[in-house]
């Protein structure tokens, strides 16, 4: 049996009625699911009030009737399994979302959400508090998912398209991704979609772009009997706080930062683009003493200034505004002209809230403009010049034998 993807079941729930954005009921409690089509209180339709539920009924009616028919067509054992899976999901969803972000490598490649699901195999474990433990968890491609289940897989690409449309309605760079929970004892599955807003994505990137040993940690977190989770493995040491060395590194690679911004923001074709967008470069500390090797570029992305106001800390956002809008003359400082902005953010897997960052006003010169429109991607050039030489490789297509782990 399969439950349809539940687009309403986000990390932060929201009233399903389209004009409404309430995240709690009218009496201050949790949103309530439609009782006709939900299982164990979980369903596609969540409402903050009876009024919103009634207003949404013409839109929800067809799906509600179909889901209700599917629910009552299930064998009693399958209904019980799904109810238990939903209860387990409520207790463990934040752990699954965190693991999925690392497993799908969404911080480096947000587009993976359109090609992969995060597949979690649940094992019926006698004595476990909520019946199940995680037997395995892997990213699998949509193609592999359809091979494994045939017609029963539904249409994951269309489900993803719908999820992405809803995510993009929130923010242009918001992404939606799918997680599938599979009970190996009788083949029941629970599929849901959740999304990451730009602020969430920035937080994960600042914290190190994901966890290398996410699978070990997830298995331990959901184990029975309880098992201590292993420490998080990181790719790099923490920055030691030597700001003079950091300034020297910045000055050494300033022209490469300028060139990346000119290419990324398209300043050759549209000199005003810097008034609407900015470039953020994520840096890893190497721990090496040489200034030229102090940092490497982990990745870089372009965001709108509207998104910057939401995703960046207040102090960083204020610094970006001073660059983009220019600064007036003060008693201690000469006025500055408006300029495109680059934010350089150092990652810190221990305490991302304390990870340092700095802004760079882009100086657009004729010499730099002549170097644009490169034969290859601006990001590849930036990583080649300032990073390890190559962008992190993406996921490998086609994971076989998944059900036999």
N, C-alpha and C positions, 0 to 999 in steps of 0.2 A: 504494500500500500504506500501511497505517497500523499503528503499534504502539500498544497500549493505554496509557493513562496509567499511569505508574509511581509509585504513591503512596509507595513506600519510598525513592525517590531524592530525599532531602532534602539540604540543605546539610550537615547532620550526619546521617549514616546511623544507622539503628537496626535491631536484629534484628526481622525480620518476625513471628516467633512472638509472638502478643499478650501473654502474661504477661512476656516478656523485654524489657528496655530497654537491653541492652548495645549500645555504640556501636563496639566492636571485637571481633575474634574471640577465642576462648579462648587463642590463642597470641600475642595482642597485635597482630596485623596487621589488615588491612581485612576487613570482612565479605565473605563469599563469596556470589555469586548462584547460584541453582538452575541447574545445568548443562543441564537438559532444556529449559527454556523461555527462557533468556537468549540474547541476541545480543551477541557481543563482550564477554562477561562482565557485561553489564548486563541486569537483569530486574526483575520485580515483587518476587520473593522474595529477600531477603538474610538470611543467617544467621550467627550467631556461632559455631555449633558443629554437629556432626553430630546431636547429641542434639536441639537445637531444631528442626533441619530435619525429623527423623523425627517429632517431636511435632506439627509443623505440617502434616504431609503430608495427613491427612484433610481439613483445611480448604483446603489449596492445590491438591489433586489435580485438581479439575475445571478450574480456571483454567489450571493447568500444561498439561494435555492439550490444551486449546483453543489456548493460545499456541504449543505445539509444532507442532500441525497447521498453524496460520497461518504459522509460520516456514518449514516445509518446502514449503508451497504457493507461496511467493514464487519468482519467477524468480531465477536466480542473480545477475543484475545488480542486482536490488532488494536482495537480501541484502547484496551488497558495498556498495551505497550506504548502507544502514542501519548497517553496521559502521563505515563511514567517518564517518557523521554522529555516531555514538556516541563515537568517538574524538575528534572535533572538540568535541563537547559537554563531554567530560571536561576539556578544556583551557580552555574558555571559559564554563562555567556560572556562575561568580561574576559575570562581566561581564554576562551575560544577566539574572541575578536583579537586579542593581543597576539596570540599565536598565529592567527591567519595573516595578520599584517606582515609578520616576519616571514612566514612560509611562502606567501605570494610575492614577497619582495616589493610591496606596494610603494614603499618610500623611494626606491630607485626607479621603479617601473609601474606607475599608476595604471598604465594600459593593460597590465596583466589581469586586472579585474574583468576585462572584456574577453578573456580567453581561458580563464581557469576558475574552478571552484575549490574551496578548502574542504576536503572530505575527512570527516571524523568517524571512525569506526568505534561503536560502543559495545562493550562486552558485558553481558549479564553476569553480575558478580554477587554470589550469595553473601549476605551480611553487610553489603555496602549500604550506606545510609540512604542513598537515593537510587538504589538498584544497580546503576551502571558505573563502570570505569572506562577510561579511554584505552582501547586496544591498540590503535594506530591512528595517525593523522598525517595526511599528505596533500599537497596541491596536485590536482589532476586537471588536464585540459578538458574543454567542453567535448572535443572529439572522443577522448578516452571515456568520458562519463557516458556519452551516448552509446559507445560500444559495449560498455559494461551493462547497461540497462535497457538498451533498445527503445521501444516505444514508451516504456515506463519512465524513461528519463525526462519526458516532456520536451520542452523547448527551452533549454537553459540560455540560449542566445537571446531569445525574445524576452525571457524573464529579466535578463541583464539589461536589455535595451530599456525596458519599462523602469527598472530600478535606477538606471543612469538618468533617464529623463526627470524622474522625481528628484534625484540628487542635484542635477544641474539647475533645477528650479530654485534651489537654495543658494547655490554659488556655482560659478562657471567652473571652478577647479575642485569642487566637491566630487568625490567618487563613491560609487556603490559597489559592493562586492558580495558574493554568495558563499554561504557556509551550509554544508549538507551533513546532517547527523544520521548515521546509519546503524540500526540495531541488528547485529549479525544473527541473533537468535531466530528472528522471523522475517527479516527483510524490510521492516518498517523504516521509513525515512522522514525526517523533518527538515525542511529547507527554509532558510530565512535569508534576508538581505539586510545589511546594515551599511552605513556610510561613514565616511571620514570628511569632516569639514577642513578647510585650509588650516585653521588653528590646531586641530588635532594632528594633521599631517606634519606641520612645522614642529610640534612637540615631539613626535616620534623621531623625526630626522635629527633634531637637536640632541635627543637621547641616544643617538648612535645608529639610526636607520634600521633598527630591528635587532633581534637577538639571535646570535649564531646557534645556540643550543636550545632553541624554542621547543623542540620536540621533547627533549629530556625534561624540561621544566613543566610542560603541559601534562605529560604522563605522571610526573610526581604530584602535581597539584590536584589531579583527579584520581589518584590512586586510592586503593583500599586494601589493607589498612593504610593509614596516613603515612606518607613518606616525605621527609624533608626535601624541599626543592633545591637543586644544585645552584651554585652561584652563577650569575650571568657572565658569559664569556664575551669579551670585547676585542675588537680589532686593534685598538690603539690605547696608549696611555693617556692620562689626563694632562691638560695644559698646566704647566707649573706656575703660571701667573707672571712670567717675565714680560712685562708690557714693552720694555725697551727692545727686546729681541723681536717681539711681535711687530712693532713699528718698523724695525729694520727689514723684516721679511716683507711687509706690505710695500715698502718703498722699492724693494728689489724687484717685485713682480707687478708694479703699478701699471706699466704699459700693457701687460697681458690681461690685467683686470679691465682696463679701459677697452681694449680690443674686444674682449668677450662681451662687454656691455653694448658696444656699438653694434656688434653682430646680433646678439640676442634680442635687443630692443628694436632692431631694424632702423637705426638712426640715420642711415644713409638715405633710405627712401622716405622716412618720415621723421624729421628732426624734432618734432613735437611729441614723439612717442614717450619720451622720458617724463612728460607731464602726467602720464596716465599709468605707466607701468614701471616696475623696478626689477632688478636682478638680485637674487639672493644666492650666494655661494657658500656651501657648507664645507668646512675645513676640519681635517683630522690632525691632531698633534702626533708627531712621529717619535718624540723623545730624543731625537738626535741633536747634537750640540751645534752643528753648522747652521748658520742662518738660512742658507739656501735650501736646507732640508728640514727646517723647523715644522712646516705644515705641508700637507698634501690636499688637493681638492677631492672631496668625496663625490660631490655632484653639484649641480646648479639648476635653478628654475626661474622662470619669469612669472610674476604675479601682478595683478592690477593694484593700484594704490588703494582702491576700495577694500580689497582683501587684506592689504597690509594693515589697515586700521583695525581689523578684527584679529588677525593672526599673530601680530607682533606684540611684544610687551610695550607698555605705555612709553617707557623711556626710549626704546628703539624706534617706535613709531614717531615720536617727537623729533628724533634726530633725522629720520627720513624726510619729514616735512621741512626741516630747516635746509636740507640740501635741495629738495625739489622746488621749494618756494623762494629760496635765498634768505639771507639774514640781513637785517638792517644794521646800520652802524651802531656800535655801543662804545662805552668809555674805554674798553680794553680791546676791541676788535673792529677791523675794517668791515664794511659791508661785503657780502658775497652775492654773486648772480645766481639765479636758478640754474640747476644742472641735473642731468639724469643721475640716478642714485644706484649704488651697489651696496648691499648689506653682506658683510662677511661674518658668518656665524660659525663659531667653533663648537663641535659636538662634544658632549660630556655624558657618558652613560651612567655616571654615579649621581650627579646632581645637575640635571639639565637646566634647572631654574637659575643656577649660578654660572652657566656657560657664557663666557664673554663674547661680544660681537662688536663690530665697528662699521661705520659707514664710509663710503668712498664717493666723493663727487666726481663724476666723469668729465674729463677734459677732452672735448672732441677736437682733434687737430686734423689738418689735411693729410699729414703723413699716416695717421691711423686710419682715416677714411679710405685711403688707397689700399690698405691691407684687408679690407672687408670683402665679403662675398667669396669666402675661401672655397677651395675645392672640396673640403669636407666640413662636417658639422662643427659649429663654434664650440659646442660642449666638448667634443673630442679633442679639439685643439687646446682648449683650456686645461683639460686633464692631462694631456700630453706634455704641456709646457710646465705645469705647476704641480701635477699630481703624480700618480704612479705609472703613468704611461698609457693606461687603458681604462675605459669605463668598466664597471663591474659587469660581468656577463649575466645575461638574463636566464630565466628558468629553462630547463631542458624539456622539450615536448615529449609526451607519451610515457607515463609511468605504468609499467606492466606488472601483473601479479599482485596488485594492491590488496585484493581481498584475502590473500593467503599469507599475509604477514603474521 
